[in-house]
Amino acid sequence: MPNIHIRPATPEDVTQILAFVRELAIYEQAEHEVVATEESIARSIFAPQATAHALICERDGQAIGFAVYFYNYSTWLAKNGLFLEDLYITPEARGTGAGKALLKHLAQIAVERDCGRFEWNVLDWNEPAIQFYESIGAKPQSEWIGYRLTGQALQDLAAS
């Protein structure tokens, strides 16, 4: 069994995080949508006011994946929830338990922080991820439809 270690990301990991973000975007057929830079990642994850957090997954001292998460809130539960924004494991490290180790680590954080939920999204065509998530007991939330406001539409609403 390879030696898998999960640790909080540090500012020294910014280059690696951006590389993983790009690799994930390529896998999700959305590389053209990545506008993140090392500077914007440093600001959004490591600045004092940052609300996002990152973890690095290592095998035998080599970075093989990452996760980025933040806290949301449920009025029905009156508790925070942990929302997993991204999880990525390099192709050669998939199937080694690294993804499950990251999810377990995040679940432990959620339990330690008394979160009422641990949630994430998955693309509807990503069958390997869907099968993996369902194998650990995660259930799809098909009754909810996600909406997003970005770019000019976001600017227009803010200015109206």
C-alpha positions in Angstrom: 0.0 0.0 0.0 1.5 3.3 -1.0 2.1 5.9 1.7 -0.7 8.4 1.2 -0.6 11.6 3.3 -3.1 14.5 3.3 -1.9 17.9 4.5 -3.2 21.5 4.5 -1.9 23.3 1.4 0.6 26.1 2.0 1.5 29.2 -0.1 4.4 27.1 -1.4 1.9 24.8 -3.1 0.3 27.5 -5.4 2.2 26.4 -8.5 1.1 22.8 -7.9 -2.5 23.8 -7.2 -2.7 25.7 -10.4 -1.2 22.8 -12.3 -3.9 20.5 -10.8 -6.6 23.0 -11.6 -5.5 23.0 -15.2 -5.3 19.1 -15.4 -8.8 18.9 -13.9 -10.1 21.4 -16.4 -8.6 19.4 -19.3 -10.3 16.3 -18.0 -13.6 18.1 -17.7 -13.2 19.5 -21.2 -13.2 23.1 -19.9 -9.5 24.2 -20.1 -10.5 27.3 -21.9 -12.5 28.4 -18.8 -9.5 28.5 -16.4 -8.6 32.1 -15.7 -6.9 31.4 -12.3 -3.3 32.5 -11.9 -0.8 31.8 -9.2 -1.5 35.2 -7.8 -5.3 34.8 -7.7 -4.9 31.4 -6.1 -2.6 32.8 -3.5 -5.1 35.6 -2.7 -8.2 33.4 -2.7 -6.8 30.6 -0.6 -4.0 31.9 1.5 -4.8 35.6 2.2 -6.0 36.4 5.8 -9.5 37.0 4.5 -9.7 33.9 2.3 -12.7 31.7 2.8 -11.5 28.8 0.7 -9.2 26.1 2.0 -7.0 23.5 0.2 -5.5 20.2 0.9 -2.7 18.4 -0.8 -2.6 14.6 -1.2 0.8 13.1 -1.4 2.1 9.6 -2.0 5.6 8.9 -0.8 6.2 12.6 -0.6 5.0 13.4 -4.1 1.9 15.5 -4.7 -0.7 13.4 -6.5 -3.9 15.4 -5.9 -5.7 18.2 -4.2 -9.0 19.3 -2.8 -10.5 22.8 -2.4 -13.4 23.4 -0.1 -15.3 26.1 1.8 -18.1 26.3 4.3 -21.7 27.1 3.4 -24.7 27.3 5.6 -28.0 25.5 6.0 -30.9 27.4 7.6 -32.9 24.2 8.0 -30.1 22.6 10.0 -28.8 25.9 11.5 -25.3 24.5 10.8 -22.5 25.1 8.5 -21.9 22.6 5.7 -18.6 21.7 4.0 -18.7 22.2 0.2 -16.1 20.4 -1.8 -15.4 22.7 -4.8 -12.8 20.5 -6.5 -11.1 17.1 -6.0 -8.5 15.9 -8.3 -6.1 12.9 -8.3 -3.6 12.4 -11.1 -4.5 9.6 -13.6 -1.6 7.4 -12.6 -2.6 7.6 -8.9 -6.3 6.8 -9.4 -7.3 3.5 -7.9 -4.7 3.7 -5.1 -7.1 4.9 -2.4 -6.0 8.6 -2.7 -9.4 9.9 -3.6 -11.1 8.1 -0.8 -8.4 9.3 1.6 -9.1 12.9 0.6 -12.9 12.4 1.0 -12.3 10.7 4.4 -10.1 13.6 5.5 -12.7 16.1 4.4 -15.5 14.1 6.2 -13.4 14.2 9.4 -13.0 18.0 9.1 -16.8 18.3 8.6 -17.5 16.1 11.7 -14.9 18.0 13.8 -16.5 21.3 12.8 -20.0 20.1 13.5 -21.1 20.5 9.9 -24.5 19.2 9.0 -23.6 18.3 5.4 -20.7 17.5 3.1 -21.7 18.2 -0.5 -20.1 18.5 -3.9 -21.1 18.5 -7.6 -20.2 16.0 -10.3 -20.6 16.4 -14.1 -23.5 14.2 -15.3 -21.2 12.4 -17.8 -18.4 11.6 -15.3 -19.5 8.0 -14.7 -16.3 6.8 -13.0 -16.7 9.6 -10.4 -20.4 9.0 -10.0 -19.8 5.3 -9.4 -17.0 6.1 -6.9 -19.1 8.6 -5.0 -22.0 6.2 -4.8 -19.7 3.4 -3.6 -18.9 5.4 -0.5 -22.5 6.1 0.3 -23.0 9.5 -1.4 -26.4 10.1 -2.9 -27.3 12.4 -5.8 -29.5 15.3 -5.1 -31.6 15.2 -8.2 -34.4 17.3 -6.8 -32.2 20.4 -6.8 -31.1 22.2 -10.0 -28.0 24.4 -9.7 -28.0 27.9 -11.1 -25.1 30.2 -11.8 -24.7 33.9 -12.4 -21.4 35.0 -13.9 -19.8 37.5 -16.1 -21.9 40.3 -17.6 -25.1 38.9 -16.2 -23.6 39.1 -12.7 -22.4 42.6 -13.4 -25.8 43.6 -14.8 -27.7 42.4 -11.8 -25.3 44.1 -9.3 -25.7 47.3 -11.2 -29.5 47.2 -11.5 
